[in-house]
Every structure is written in C-alpha cells, then in structure tokens.
C-alpha cells in the first residue's frame, strides 16, 4: 500500500486518521494491515513538505504493526511550485527519491512473500 498524505496543521488529515482507526479494528482473521508493506509519501505547500504529517502517520502505523519503508523518505516541499500540472517534471531532483521509495516498497513486498513461502 502506498499512502500519500498532505499536511494539515502539522499532522495527517483527520479523514486519513479516521480510515486508519477503522482499519485497526480486529476482524475474525486478525488485524487488516498487520505486517502489510506500506510506503509513505507526502507533499505540502510549505517548506517542510509533509514531514510532520508523515511522522504522525508513522507513529500510527507502527502502533498498528504495519511494515513501513524506512528509508528513503519522500517529501515534496512547495508542491505547488515543484509539480508541472499533476506530475513531477522529468529532471526533478525529487524523482529519484520517489523512485527509491517505490522500489523499497516492492522490496518489502517481495521479502514478505518470500517469508510467507518459507512458512508454508
């Protein structure tokens, strides 16, 4: 799962927190997101690019026992200036970092699958 979050008042949006709260409720099969691979990205108009929202989100996901990509972290400060329309321009210095985050997520998914096949 890839979670892209903006930052509102130094935290993740309330709607995202509410959705995670509902997903954290136990079901018959256990916890919905337990040990699931997740990567976090974010953007904001401000100079910190959603760093505080992502930290806030990481705390919640840690409590839910989610496997989160640790490094690199992708934040996009001044997003309204950095984006060309709705995408990163080809020469953007942020593009390799975003690519590395997605590769980290793919790696987490592959490691989870490998571990699951060993236990079967």
C-alpha positions as CSV (number, residue, x, y, z in Angstrom):
1,X,0.0,0.0,0.0
2,X,1.2,3.5,-0.9
3,X,-0.1,6.3,1.4
4,X,0.3,9.8,0.1
5,X,-0.6,12.4,2.7
6,X,-0.8,16.1,2.7
7,X,-0.1,18.0,5.9
8,X,-2.8,19.9,7.8
9,X,-1.8,21.9,10.9
10,X,1.3,19.7,11.3
11,X,-0.4,16.4,11.1
12,X,-2.1,13.9,8.7
13,X,-5.7,14.8,7.7
14,X,-8.4,13.7,10.0
15,X,-10.1,11.6,7.3
16,X,-6.9,9.6,6.9
17,X,-6.6,9.0,10.7
18,X,-10.3,8.0,10.8
19,X,-9.8,5.5,8.0
20,X,-6.7,4.0,9.8
21,X,-8.7,3.8,13.0
22,X,-11.4,1.8,11.3
23,X,-8.7,-0.5,9.6
24,X,-7.1,-1.1,13.0
25,X,-10.2,-2.7,14.4
26,X,-9.7,-6.5,14.8
27,X,-11.7,-8.8,12.5
28,X,-12.0,-12.6,12.7
29,X,-8.8,-13.1,10.6
30,X,-6.8,-10.7,12.8
31,X,-5.7,-7.1,12.0
32,X,-6.3,-6.0,8.5
33,X,-2.9,-4.2,8.0
34,X,-0.8,-6.2,10.4
35,X,2.7,-6.6,8.8
36,X,1.5,-5.4,5.5
37,X,4.1,-3.5,3.4
38,X,3.4,0.3,3.3
39,X,5.3,3.2,1.9
40,X,4.6,6.8,2.8
41,X,5.0,9.9,0.6
42,X,3.6,13.4,1.0
43,X,3.6,16.9,-0.3
44,X,2.6,20.4,1.0
45,X,2.8,24.0,0.0
46,X,5.1,24.7,3.0
47,X,8.8,24.3,3.3
48,X,8.7,21.0,5.2
49,X,6.8,19.1,2.6
50,X,4.7,17.0,5.0
51,X,7.5,15.8,7.3
52,X,5.3,16.3,10.4
53,X,2.3,14.5,8.8
54,X,4.5,11.6,7.8
55,X,6.0,11.3,11.3
56,X,2.5,11.4,12.7
57,X,1.4,8.7,10.2
58,X,4.4,6.6,11.0
59,X,3.6,6.6,14.7
60,X,0.0,5.4,14.0
61,X,1.2,2.7,11.5
62,X,3.8,1.5,14.0
63,X,1.1,1.0,16.6
64,X,-0.9,-1.0,14.0
65,X,2.2,-3.2,13.4
66,X,2.5,-2.2,9.8
67,X,5.8,-2.8,7.9
68,X,6.7,0.7,6.7
69,X,9.5,1.5,4.3
70,X,12.1,3.3,6.5
71,X,14.4,5.0,4.0
72,X,14.4,7.0,1.9
73,X,11.6,9.3,2.9
74,X,9.9,11.3,0.2
75,X,8.6,14.8,1.0
76,X,7.8,17.4,-1.6
77,X,8.0,20.9,-0.2
78,X,6.5,23.8,-2.1
79,X,4.5,21.3,-4.1
80,X,2.5,24.0,-5.9
81,X,5.8,25.1,-7.5
82,X,7.5,21.7,-7.8
83,X,4.8,20.0,-9.8
84,X,4.2,20.5,-13.5
85,X,0.5,20.1,-13.7
86,X,-0.1,17.0,-11.6
87,X,3.3,15.3,-12.1
88,X,7.0,15.7,-11.3
89,X,9.0,17.1,-14.2
90,X,11.4,14.6,-15.8
91,X,14.5,16.5,-14.4
92,X,13.2,16.9,-10.9
93,X,15.7,16.1,-8.1
94,X,12.7,14.6,-6.2
95,X,12.1,11.9,-8.9
96,X,14.9,9.6,-7.9
97,X,13.9,9.7,-4.3
98,X,10.3,8.9,-5.1
99,X,11.5,6.0,-7.3
100,X,13.6,4.7,-4.4
101,X,10.6,4.8,-2.1
102,X,8.6,2.7,-4.5
103,X,11.5,0.3,-5.0
104,X,11.7,0.0,-1.2
105,X,8.0,-0.9,-1.1
106,X,8.5,-3.5,-3.9
107,X,11.4,-4.9,-1.9
108,X,9.2,-5.2,1.3
109,X,6.5,-6.9,-0.7
110,X,9.0,-9.4,-2.1
111,X,10.5,-10.1,1.3
112,X,7.1,-10.7,2.8
113,X,6.2,-13.1,0.0
114,X,9.5,-15.0,0.4
115,X,9.0,-15.3,4.2
116,X,5.4,-16.5,3.7
117,X,6.6,-19.2,1.2
118,X,9.1,-20.4,3.8
119,X,6.5,-20.9,6.4
120,X,4.1,-22.9,4.1
